[in-house]
Amino acid sequence: MGCGISSKPVFSAEPSDFQLNALINIQLDKWNLREIMLVRSRFKQGLTKPKQWALDRAGFHLVFPGLDYLHEQVSLNAFHIFDQDVSRDVNFKEFCYVLTTLVYGTAEEQKDFVFRLFDQDRDGVIATKDLKMALMSFMMITGKKRQAELTDEILKEVATNADKILKNKKSLGEEEFVRRMEEFIPLSSVLEIFEIIPSPITEFKIINAISVRARQDRSQTTCRVISYKWWSMWYSFIKLHNEIESSPMRSISKEDLWFFHADHYSTRRKSSLSLAPKDADVETERPGEIENGELEGPIKGTLKDGLIYMRDYVAIPNEAWERFCEWYGGGPEFERTILKTPEGKFSIELYPPVVYITTTKGETTPTNSYIPFIVSKTTTMKELLKLAKNKFGKKGLDCRLWYRYTILNSKWKLALNPNETLEELRIGHGDKLILESRTINGWPRDRLRKDESQWEEGDKVDIYMEEAKEWKEGVIVRDLATNFQVKVEDKKVIPVEKNATIIAPYRTHTTHSFQSMLTPDIRLKLVTEFKPLANLGNT
């Protein structure tokens, strides 16, 4: 068999340059843009020569590291198959051309590729030396061993198995070689070395392994929501290429997050090498990009109301979502929190609250430009503060959050405990928050002068301590009907009547100035007696 191309695509007698380019262009029409980008990205990893868009043998190994587990001659044969124009390097068109056969080719084309890998002298038959080389390669693949690591015992086993396969024959043709070899190991394991765009079998193995790990490790705190319609298309696609026995899908509990489980699906690789179903009339195309748009609600990132699990959507592990995006692309992305009940059950927070955050106009007044944040009800104020600071470009600044209940039209309250969650503070969908930044003069909202009817929980105030005969800083922690509960510097909480004169706006008396030494009585007397002096500046 020559290194050119016979009557079969990719592997016929040597064509002219025009014929080769025509064949390549026909094959490339089978790729979509995302697949070409994936292949291109992997191809670039093997470029070892500057300004040369072609792979030499060293670069070829970088692109296909699994070649390290094949016999050296088999690796060389693989390079020759890709080198269609016998130029001693592999350009991008040649690279895509051969890969097209491995991804979209028929079973016969794939078998022909594997056969040529082991036909060392290219005479169209597998002789004893070729067979030993093939068996050595299979043992290297399954044992993850390089050629130098093969022991005498393994080599002896190779010779014994070669004799069993040949059965006193001097050589084997392609069909007999493939049939005999598959009694020892699926030849598709060789094709996996050259997979850049994974085959349906490989996709199944990867996603199934991720799902099994997800079931065993319940430490995940989030998952992704994906369209059930798209997932069904993907599942049908990979099911055509695997023998899968499944229990009814609707027997999966809604509390069971992972849609794809080892105890719901069992699989075994088909004995045939073909990556395509035997029934040529069955649709075998890969699904297109992930189409999650039909799930999206009125606000970007939200979901439509009334979605039903295993009818409209399924929940998958984050790692599975990342794989699907790598293989197919698309979106949009919906990450959701996994909630755990006290009884140990799991559920998905499908509809987390949307809160609206703004900054201040000037120093104290909130702007009218609110940005929606989709956050879990289990999000702490510390976590929300970090998200807001990053969104508003205030990373590294000292900031804090104020909140109010939109439905109740409540007063603004300061979030005092950074470890409290939205649920604990009863902050829900549609509620608003202010992101306040500290200035060189302190917190702007603390300097707002208020009368007794305007104090709010979370406000910092100055409070006069009679025993110590001095003003101290305090925080209103509760707003009751007749009094405020004020926590002072020494952590003591005291009640203060709402009309009391011992409470004043923050920093009125605690700036360590002369005023800080004035008792409420003296302050009131000074203001009364010297009030006429206030107009001296106008005379």
N, C-alpha and C positions, 0 to 999 in steps of 0.2 A: 504494500500500500504506500503510495507516494505521499509526500507531505502536502501535496496540493489537494484538489477537491475532485471526488468522483461524481457519479450522477446524483448523489445525495447532497442536499444543501450543506455548505460549510466544508464538506470533506470530499470534493470531486477532484478530477485531474486538473492540473494547473490552468487557471483561466487567464485570459488577457487582463490587463489593468482595467479596461473598460467593463468587461464582464464582472470582474471582482467588485468594482465600485457599484455596479448596478445591483448585484446580489446583496451587497452590504446595505444599500439604501432601502431595498425592499424589506430587509429584516429590521432595520431601525424604525420603520414605520409602525412596528408593533409596540414600541416603547411610548409611554406617556412622559410628560415633562418631568414629573417628580422622580420617576424611575431613572431617567437620564441623569438627573442631578445627583442621585445617590451613586450611580455608577461612576460618574465624573469625579465625585469627591473621593471615592476609593482609588480610582486610577491615579489621581494626583498624589496620593500617599506613596506611590512607587516611583515617582519621577526623581531620578538621581543625577541627571545631567542638566545643567542650567540651559534654559531656552530651547530645550528639546522635548517635544510633546510625544514621547515614546518610552516604552519600558524596555530596559535591558534585562538580563536574567536576574540580576540582583534586585532590581525594582519589581520584577514579576513575583519574586518571593516575598517582598514586602507587602504586596497586594494580597497574596494568598499564603499566609503564614502556615496554613495546614500542610503545605508541600513539604515542610520539614519532617513530616511523618510518612513520607512516601520514599521509596527507593530512589536514589539519585537519578538513575536512568529514566524512571517514570516521570520525575519532575522535569527532566530535559524534554521528554516526549510531549508533555503538556505545553511547554513553551513553544515547541515546533508547531503544534496544532493551532495555537493562537497566532503565530507568525505566518499569516496567510500568504504574504508576498515574498517570503523567504529573505527578508532584509536583515535578519538577526536582531530585530527589535519588534515590539508590538505597539502599533499606533492605536489611537482611541477608537477608530472605526473598526479595526480588526478585533479589538478588545470587546466592543459591544456586539459585534457580529457573532462571535462564538458564544458569548453569554446568552444571546437570544435563543440559540438552539438549546442551551441547557435549561432555560426558563420556560420557553414556549414550544420547544421542539417535541416531536413525537417520541414514543418509547424507542422506536428503531434508531432514531438519530442519537438519543442519549446512550443507548447500548453501543452504538458505533463509536461514540466518543470514549467510553470506558474501555472498549476493546483496543482502540488505537493507543491508549496510554500504556498498555502492557505488551503491545506488539513491537518488541525492541528493534528488530531488524526490518520491520515494515514489509514483511513478506506475505501478510494476509492470514497467517496462522499463528497460534500460540504453541510454541515448542516448550520443552522441559525447562529451559532456562528462563523463558518468559513467564511460565507458570510459577516457578519458584519466586521470581521477582514480584509477581502479583500477590502471592501468599505472604511474602515478607512484608509487603506494603500494608496488607490488611491487618496483620498482627501489629505493625507499627501504629496504625490508626486506632485500633481498639485498645491497645495498651499504652498509647501516648508515648511511644518510644522512638528515638531516632535510630538511624541505621547502625551507628557505632555502639548502641546500647543493646543490640541483639546478642543473646548468649548462645553458646554452642548447643544448648538444649533446645532453644527455639529454632535454630537452623536445622537441627535434626528432625524436629517436628514438621518443619516446612518440607523437607525432602520426603518424609513419610506421606504427608497429605498430597504432595504432587503425584506420587506414584498411584495413590488411590484414585485421584481424579483422572489421570491419563488412562489407567486400566490397560496397560501394555501398548497404548497408542503412542506414536511419536509426536503428534501434535493435535490441536483442537481447532475447529473452525469457530467463527464468532458465536453462532447460536448455541453450540454445544458448550463453549467456554462459559458463556453467561449462565446457562442452565446449571452446569456443574458447580460453578463458583457460588451461586446463590444458595446452594445446599450448606455452605459454610458461613457466609456472611452476605447481607444485602449489598449489592453493588451500589445502591443509592448512597451509601455512606461515603463513597468516593466523590460523588457529585456534590455533597455538602461542603467539601473543601472549596469549591468554586462558587459558592452561593454568596452573592452580594445582595441581590434582591432575594430574600428567603423564599424557599418553596413553601407550598401550603403545608406540607408535612412538618417543616421546620417551624413555621409560624405556630402550628398547633402545639408542638413540643414546648416552645418558649412560653406561650400564653398559659398553657396548662401547668407548667412548672411554677410560674409566677402565682397562679391562683392557689395552688397547693401550699406554697409558702405563706400566702396571705391567710389562709385558714389556720395554719399552725401557729402563726405569730400574730396575735391580736393586739399588738402594740401600735398599729397604724392609727393615726388620729384623723386622717382625711382619706377620701377616695374621689374618683371621678364619675360623673354621670355621662352616659353615652346613649345615643339613639338606639332603641331596640330594633327599629327598621334596618339601620345600617349594620348593627351587630348580627342580625339574622342573615343578611346577605353575606357577611364575612363567614359566619358559621356554616352556611350552605356551601360556600366555596371550599373551605378546608375539609368539610365532611365528604365531598366528592373524592378527595384524595387520601382519605383515611377510612379504615373500617371502624366506625364509631357506634357503639351500642349505648343508647341513652335512655334513661327513664324519662317520663313526661316532664317537659320543662316546667309546667305549672305546679309540679309537686315541690319545687324549691320554695322554701319559706320566704316570706317578705323580710323577715328579720335576718335572713342569711344574706350577707352583703355580696359575697362573691358568686357570680353567676356561673362560674365554670369550675367544677370540682371533680376531683379524682373519684369520689364515690358516686357521682352522677354520670360520669363519662369514663369509659374504658377504651383504650385504643391500642392497636398493634399495627405496625407498618405492613403494608401489602407486600406480598412476596414478589410481585412484579416490580421491576426497576422503574416503570413508568411513573412520572409525576402527574400524569393526566389520566382521567377516567377512561375506561375501555369504550364506553358508549360515546361515540364521536358526536352524537346529536345533543348531548347534554351541555348546557352552558357552563363554560369553564373559566370565564374571565374573572379576574380579580375585581373586587368592588372598587368603586372610585373613592374620592376623598370622603373623610368622615363628614356626614351631614347632620350636625347638631342644631342647625338653624331653626328647624321646626319645633324645637323644645324651648327656645328662648322667649322670655317674657317681654313686657314693655320697656323695662330698664335693662341695659346691657349687663349681662352676667346673671340676671334672674331667670327663673323658669316659669313657664305658663302654669296657671292654676289648674288643678285637677288631673295632673299627670299620674298615671298608674304604672306601678312596677311590673315588669315583664309584659307590658303592652305598649307603653310609650318609651320606656327607658330601662336600662340596667345599670347597676353600679359595678365598677371594676377597680382593681387596685391601681394606684398611681403609676406603678412600674409598667403595667399593661397599657395604660393610656400613652405613656411615653413611647412604648414600642409601636403602637398603632400610628402615632403621629410620625414616627421615623419612617414607617413603611408606606403610609397612605397620605399623611397630611390632613388638612381640613380643620374643622372646628365648628363653632366656638367652644371654648373650654369651660366646663362647670366643675369646680372643685367644691366638695361638700364635706362638712364635719361628720365624723362618726360619733354618735352619742351612745353612752353606755348607761343602762339603768342600774339602780341598786341591786336588782335581781340578776345582773350579769348579762342581760340581753343587749343586743346592738340594734341601732336604727340609724337612718340617715337623716340629717337635718336638711331636708330638701328645700325648704323655704326659710332660709335664715333672714333675720331682720335687715332692712336697709335703713341705715341712719345717715343723716346729712350733717356734714361738718364744714364750718367756715372759719375764717380768721377775723381779726378785728380791723375796722376802718379807723385810722388814727391810732389811738391806743386802747380804747375801751369799747367802742360801739361795734357790734358784729356787722359784717358786710351782708349783702343780699345774695352773694354768689356762693351757694352751698354745693358741695360735691358729694355724690352718693357713695357710701361705703357698704359693701355687702360683707357682713361679718357674722360669725356665729354668736348665738346667745351665750356661749361659754367663753367668749373673748373677754379678757381682763382689760381694765382701763389702761394698764401699763402697755399691753399689746396694742390696743387701739391708739394710744398716744404715739407709739412708734410708727404705726402705719400713717397716721395723720402728718407727723413731722416729715416723713419721707415724701409724702404726696405734695405737701406745700413747700418743700425745699427748705425746711428748718432743721435738718439733721445737724446735731451738734449743739443746738441752742437749748436753753432751759425753757421748757413749755409745760403747760398744764391744760386740762380740759374742764369746761363747764357744760352742763347739760340741762335740758328742759323737756318736759312732756308736751308734745304738740297738741294732743287731743284735749288735755286739761288746761292748755294755755298757762302753764305754771311759770313760776319765777325761775331764773337761772340758778343752778346749784353747782357748787364746786365739787369735782370728784376728788375726795380726800384720800380714799384708800386705793392705791394702785392695783391691789390684788382682787378687788371686787369685780365681778363679772357684770355684763350687761343685764343678765337675767336677775342677779341679786339687786341691782339698782333699778330694776323694772324699766329699763330702757328698751323700747321696742321699735317696731317698724314705723318709720316716719318721724321719729324723734330727732331733735337737732342738738348739735354741740358746737362750742366755740373753742378753737385752739388759740390760747393766749400765750404770748412770748414775754419773758421777763426782760425789762430794760435796765439801764444803769441805775435808775431810780426805784427799782423794785417792780412788783406786779402792778400794772396799770389799773386793773379793776379793783384792787385793794384801796386805791386812793379816791375812789368815788365817794363823795360826801352824801350820806343818806339820812333821812329822819327815821324815827322808830318804825314807821309803817313800811319802810323799804328794805329793812335788813332781810337777808336770806341765809339759809343754811349754807355753810362753807365760806361766808364772808369773814375776812380778818377784821378785827376791831381793836381799839385800845380800851382797856378796862382798868378802873381805879381800884386797887386793893387797899381797903381801909386799914387792915392790920399792918401792912408794910409801909403805908403812907406813900405809895408810889403807883405810877401807871405801868401796866404791863401789856404785852401783846396777847391777844386771845383769838379764838376761832369759834363762831357760832356753829354748834354741832346739831342743835335741834331748835325748831321754831314752834313753840307751843302756843296755846291760846292766849295766855296772859304773860308769859315770860320766855326768855331765850335761855337755852343751856349753853354756857360758854366755857370752853376749855382754855385754861390759861397756860403760861409758859411751863409751870411746874407740873403739868398734866392734870391738875385738879379741875373738875367740872363744877361750876357753880351756877345757880339760877339767878337771872337778872330780870327785874321787871322791865317791861317794854318802854315805860316812860321814865326810867331811871336816868340820872345825870352822870352815873359812873361809867357809862358806855359812850364811846365817841368813835368817829371814823378812824380808820387805821392810820398810824403815823402822825396823828394830831398831837399826841403827847409823848410818844416813844422815840423821838428823834434825838434824845439826849441833849435837848436844848433847854433854854430857860423854862419854856412852857411845861416840860416834863416834870418839873418840880412843883407845879401848881396843883393844889387840891381842887376838887370841883367847886367848893365854896369860894375859895380865893379867886378862881378863874371867873366865876359868875360875878363877883364883886368888882373885879377889875374891868370887866366888859361893861358893867352898868355905870361905874363912876367915870370912866374915861371915854365913854361913847361920844361926847361932844368933840373930842380931839380928832375924831375920824374925818371931820370936814375941814381941818386946817389946811389941807393941801389945796383947797379950792379958793382960799382967800389971798 
